[in-house]
Amino acid sequence: MEMFLSKDPAKLEKHLTNATRQSFVRKGDNPTTSLVGRIASLGQQLEAGSERLETFETGPTLLISEDRNGRDRVEVTVERDDLLGEEDEIELLVHPYKDGEPEAWPVVPRLIFSLKQEKEIWKLSEITLSLHAPLTDPEYLKNIRKLRNEQDENRAMMSARVLVLAETAYAKGHPTSGYTCSLMDLGSTSDEALYSQVSPELASGQDNGYVFSLTGCDGPPATKFQVGAVPADPDAGMRTFCVDQSGTLRSSTDGSAKSCLRSGEPIQ
């Protein structure tokens, strides 16, 4: 903590070996131009970017950085501290939390600091960054699935909004027919209308784990339409999304676009 959280770059420099210091420190350097100064400023940047930064001298938790409401935070814990004579190896693990719950990361970052004692001062001899993926850990696999679901849901919401914009552009370009209930129409590249930006995958009806549909067209000219986005895998645990010409995006959890349109929860 003294090395990386102190506002004085000299604190970090004190814990570098002579060879490292000779390579990192040049005459005439200031905290802005010095490599040591830039590394030392990382702790200051972390402190400036958090509403509350707390460190602990003892116990497995080394550091906690929280936002204002305390729901998003990062914890750094000491997984092991192997002291053997004048050598020490400390392994740190980063734990992110979002909305009060552990946040799923594809890999778990670990930092290993190797130190040697010289004249009663611990000198940093090596830093190792490893990315850990425990592929047999049920909790890890559950979190990875959750992360994948969240990404697919975000893409589905974005695609539904793209279709609304595309329908608006299509209706302006086709006043006699109005809105269309054909995704392939919105996937046309025959002109420069906004609906030409609908991807071929979305125009085919399946994209990023979701099945898309257009229904409810009346007319001609059609003055209404409904977009449905249903998970391709009904057991995936993902939400269903829907939106109509009003532009209000809704979601439901029963896998039905019809019930989503009828009683889905609006998404801000």
C-alpha positions as CSV (number, residue, x, y, z in Angstrom):
1,M,0.0,0.0,0.0
2,E,2.9,2.3,0.7
3,M,4.3,1.7,-2.8
4,F,1.1,2.2,-4.8
5,L,-1.2,4.4,-2.7
6,S,1.2,7.0,-1.4
7,K,1.1,10.4,-3.1
8,D,4.9,10.6,-2.8
9,P,6.7,8.7,-5.7
10,A,9.7,8.4,-3.4
11,K,7.8,5.8,-1.4
12,L,7.6,3.5,-4.4
13,E,11.2,4.3,-5.4
14,K,12.4,3.2,-1.9
15,H,11.1,-0.3,-2.6
16,L,12.8,-0.8,-6.0
17,T,16.1,-2.6,-6.4
18,N,19.1,-0.6,-7.4
19,A,19.0,-2.0,-11.0
20,T,15.3,-1.2,-11.4
21,R,15.8,2.3,-10.0
22,Q,18.7,3.0,-12.4
23,S,16.5,2.0,-15.3
24,F,13.3,3.8,-14.2
25,V,14.7,7.0,-12.7
26,R,16.5,9.6,-14.8
27,K,18.1,12.8,-13.7
28,G,15.9,15.8,-14.2
29,D,12.7,13.7,-14.1
30,N,9.7,15.1,-12.3
31,P,6.5,13.3,-11.1
32,T,4.9,13.8,-14.5
33,T,7.8,12.6,-16.7
34,S,9.2,10.0,-14.4
35,L,8.1,6.4,-15.0
36,V,8.1,5.8,-11.3
37,G,5.9,8.9,-10.8
38,R,3.4,7.7,-13.4
39,I,3.2,4.2,-11.8
40,A,2.9,5.8,-8.3
41,S,0.0,8.0,-9.6
42,L,-2.1,4.9,-10.3
43,G,-3.1,4.8,-6.7
44,Q,-4.1,8.5,-6.7
45,Q,-6.2,7.9,-9.8
46,L,-8.0,5.0,-8.1
47,E,-8.6,7.2,-5.1
48,A,-9.9,10.1,-7.2
49,G,-12.2,7.9,-9.2
50,S,-13.9,6.4,-6.1
51,E,-16.3,8.0,-3.6
52,R,-14.7,5.9,-0.8
53,L,-11.4,4.2,-0.7
54,E,-10.6,2.1,2.4
55,T,-7.4,0.1,3.1
56,F,-6.8,-2.5,5.8
57,E,-3.5,-3.2,7.5
58,T,-4.6,-6.7,8.7
59,G,-7.0,-9.4,7.5
60,P,-7.7,-10.9,4.1
61,T,-9.2,-7.7,2.6
62,L,-6.5,-5.2,1.4
63,L,-8.6,-2.5,-0.2
64,I,-12.2,-1.5,-1.0
65,S,-13.1,1.1,-3.5
66,E,-16.8,2.1,-3.7
67,D,-19.0,4.5,-5.6
68,R,-21.3,7.0,-3.9
69,N,-24.2,4.6,-3.3
70,G,-22.0,1.7,-2.3
71,R,-23.5,-0.7,-4.7
72,D,-20.7,-0.7,-7.2
73,R,-17.3,-1.5,-5.7
74,V,-14.0,-3.3,-6.2
75,E,-12.4,-5.4,-3.4
76,V,-8.8,-6.5,-3.4
77,T,-8.1,-9.5,-1.2
78,V,-4.9,-11.3,-0.2
79,E,-5.2,-14.8,-1.4
80,R,-1.8,-15.9,0.0
81,D,1.2,-14.4,1.6
82,D,4.2,-16.8,1.5
83,L,6.9,-15.5,3.7
84,L,10.1,-17.5,3.6
85,G,13.1,-15.9,5.2
86,E,14.1,-12.8,3.3
87,E,11.7,-13.5,0.4
88,D,8.0,-13.0,0.2
89,E,5.3,-13.6,-2.4
90,I,1.9,-12.0,-2.1
91,E,-1.0,-12.9,-4.3
92,L,-3.9,-10.5,-4.7
93,L,-7.3,-11.2,-6.2
94,V,-9.7,-8.6,-7.6
95,H,-13.4,-8.9,-6.8
96,P,-15.8,-6.6,-8.7
97,Y,-19.4,-5.9,-7.5
98,K,-22.2,-4.3,-9.5
99,D,-25.5,-3.3,-8.0
100,G,-24.5,-5.0,-4.8
101,E,-23.9,-8.4,-6.5
102,P,-20.7,-10.0,-7.6
103,E,-20.0,-9.0,-11.2
104,A,-19.2,-11.7,-13.7
105,W,-15.9,-11.3,-15.6
106,P,-14.8,-13.8,-18.3
107,V,-11.4,-14.1,-16.5
108,V,-10.4,-13.4,-12.9
109,P,-7.3,-11.2,-12.6
110,R,-4.6,-12.1,-10.1
111,L,-1.5,-10.1,-9.2
112,I,1.5,-11.7,-7.6
113,F,4.2,-9.5,-6.0
114,S,7.6,-11.0,-5.4
115,L,9.7,-9.2,-2.8
116,K,13.2,-9.6,-1.3
117,Q,14.4,-8.0,1.9
118,E,17.5,-5.8,1.7
119,K,18.7,-4.0,4.8
120,E,15.3,-4.4,6.4
121,I,13.5,-2.9,3.4
122,W,11.3,-5.0,1.2
123,K,12.3,-4.6,-2.5
124,L,10.0,-5.4,-5.3
125,S,11.7,-7.9,-7.6
126,E,8.8,-9.1,-9.8
127,I,5.2,-8.5,-10.6
128,T,3.1,-11.2,-12.3
129,L,-0.4,-10.7,-13.7
130,S,-2.3,-13.9,-14.4
131,L,-5.8,-14.4,-15.8
132,H,-7.6,-17.3,-14.1
133,A,-10.6,-19.1,-15.6
134,P,-11.8,-21.9,-13.3
135,L,-13.7,-23.9,-15.9
136,T,-14.9,-26.6,-13.5
137,D,-16.3,-24.1,-10.9
138,P,-20.1,-24.2,-11.0
139,E,-20.4,-20.6,-9.6
140,Y,-17.9,-19.3,-12.2
141,L,-19.8,-21.0,-15.1
142,K,-23.1,-19.6,-13.7
143,N,-21.6,-16.1,-13.7
144,I,-20.2,-16.5,-17.3
145,R,-23.7,-17.6,-18.5
146,K,-25.2,-14.6,-16.7
147,L,-22.7,-12.3,-18.4
148,R,-23.4,-13.8,-21.8
149,N,-27.2,-13.4,-21.2
150,E,-26.8,-9.7,-20.2
151,Q,-24.7,-9.0,-23.4
152,D,-27.3,-10.7,-25.6
153,E,-30.1,-8.9,-23.9
154,N,-28.4,-5.5,-24.5
155,R,-27.9,-6.4,-28.1
156,A,-31.5,-7.4,-28.5
157,M,-32.8,-4.1,-27.0
158,M,-30.5,-2.2,-29.4
159,S,-31.7,-4.3,-32.3
160,A,-35.4,-3.6,-31.4
161,R,-34.7,0.1,-31.3
162,V,-32.9,-0.1,-34.7
163,L,-36.1,-1.7,-36.1
164,V,-38.3,1.1,-34.8
165,L,-36.0,3.7,-36.5
166,A,-36.0,1.5,-39.7
167,E,-39.8,1.2,-39.7
168,T,-40.1,5.0,-39.4
169,A,-37.7,5.6,-42.3
170,Y,-39.5,2.9,-44.3
171,A,-42.9,4.4,-43.8
172,K,-41.7,7.8,-44.9
173,G,-40.2,6.3,-48.0
174,H,-43.4,4.3,-48.8
175,P,-46.4,6.5,-47.9
176,T,-48.9,4.4,-49.8
177,S,-48.0,1.2,-48.0
178,G,-46.8,2.6,-44.6
179,Y,-45.1,0.3,-42.1
180,T,-44.0,-3.1,-43.2
181,C,-44.2,-6.5,-41.4
182,S,-41.4,-7.9,-43.5
183,L,-38.0,-7.9,-41.9
184,M,-36.5,-8.5,-45.3
185,D,-38.0,-5.2,-46.5
186,L,-36.0,-3.4,-43.7
187,G,-32.9,-5.3,-44.7
188,S,-33.0,-3.9,-48.2
189,T,-29.9,-2.1,-49.5
190,S,-31.5,-0.6,-52.6
191,D,-31.3,3.0,-51.3
192,E,-29.8,5.1,-48.6
193,A,-32.8,5.1,-46.2
194,L,-32.1,4.3,-42.5
195,Y,-33.7,0.9,-42.8
196,S,-30.9,-0.2,-45.0
197,Q,-28.7,-0.3,-41.9
198,V,-30.6,-3.3,-40.6
199,S,-28.0,-6.1,-40.6
200,P,-28.5,-9.2,-42.8
201,E,-28.7,-11.3,-39.6
202,L,-31.4,-9.1,-38.1
203,A,-33.3,-9.1,-41.4
204,S,-33.2,-12.9,-41.4
205,G,-35.1,-12.9,-38.1
206,Q,-32.3,-14.4,-35.8
207,D,-29.5,-12.4,-34.2
208,N,-27.4,-12.8,-31.1
209,G,-29.5,-15.5,-29.5
210,Y,-32.9,-13.9,-30.3
211,V,-35.7,-14.5,-32.8
212,F,-37.2,-11.2,-34.1
213,S,-40.7,-10.7,-35.6
214,L,-42.8,-7.9,-37.1
215,T,-46.5,-8.1,-36.6
216,G,-49.7,-6.0,-36.3
217,C,-49.5,-4.1,-39.6
218,D,-52.9,-2.7,-40.7
219,G,-53.7,-0.6,-43.7
220,P,-52.7,0.0,-46.3
221,P,-51.2,2.4,-45.4
222,A,-50.1,0.5,-42.3
223,T,-50.1,2.9,-39.3
224,K,-49.1,0.4,-36.7
225,F,-46.5,-2.3,-36.2
226,Q,-45.1,-4.5,-33.4
227,V,-41.6,-5.8,-32.9
228,G,-41.0,-9.0,-30.8
229,A,-37.6,-10.3,-29.7
230,V,-37.9,-13.7,-28.1
231,P,-34.9,-15.8,-26.8
232,A,-34.1,-18.6,-29.3
233,D,-33.4,-20.9,-26.3
234,P,-36.4,-20.8,-24.0
235,D,-34.3,-22.2,-21.2
236,A,-31.6,-19.5,-21.4
237,G,-33.2,-17.4,-18.7
238,M,-33.2,-14.2,-20.8
239,R,-36.0,-11.7,-21.1
240,T,-38.3,-11.2,-24.0
241,F,-38.5,-7.7,-25.5
242,C,-41.2,-5.8,-27.5
243,V,-41.9,-2.4,-28.9
244,D,-44.5,-0.8,-31.2
245,Q,-44.8,2.4,-33.2
246,S,-45.0,4.4,-29.9
247,G,-41.3,3.6,-29.3
248,T,-41.8,2.3,-25.7
249,L,-39.6,-0.7,-25.2
250,R,-41.0,-3.3,-22.8
251,S,-39.8,-6.6,-21.4
252,S,-41.3,-9.8,-19.9
253,T,-40.0,-13.1,-18.6
254,D,-42.5,-15.6,-20.0
255,G,-41.0,-15.9,-23.5
256,S,-44.1,-14.5,-25.2
257,A,-44.0,-11.4,-27.4
258,K,-47.8,-11.1,-27.2
259,S,-47.9,-11.0,-23.4
260,C,-44.9,-8.6,-23.5
261,L,-46.9,-6.2,-25.7
262,R,-49.9,-6.6,-23.5
263,S,-48.4,-6.3,-20.0
264,G,-44.6,-6.0,-20.3
265,E,-42.7,-3.8,-18.0
266,P,-41.5,-0.5,-19.7
267,I,-37.7,-0.1,-19.9
268,Q,-36.3,3.4,-19.3
